[in-house]
């Protein structure tokens, strides 16, 4: 965001910090409605290559899932939240039976 403000408004880092947030947001909205010339030229003349997303196999998804789980906190779920989950499961099963 600072790069955008410095490039388009000519502000320094210090001036960016001094600006009220409402003025910064107004200026960024203005840039969204009326993009600067370099943004338009880039959109017209530089065709960005689309990167293909790799297809994940079952083993790759399992490995990725395991890595994500390892980064999550390992604190046990508090009892009141466990009770809430169990109550929710009971309500769901009752709703499914009622249909």
Residue pairs with C-beta under 8 A, 6 or more apart in sequence:
1 28
2 13
2 16
4 28
4 31
5 11
5 16
5 19
5 24
5 27
5 28
6 12
6 13
6 16
7 36
8 27
8 31
8 36
9 27
11 19
16 24
56 64
77 85
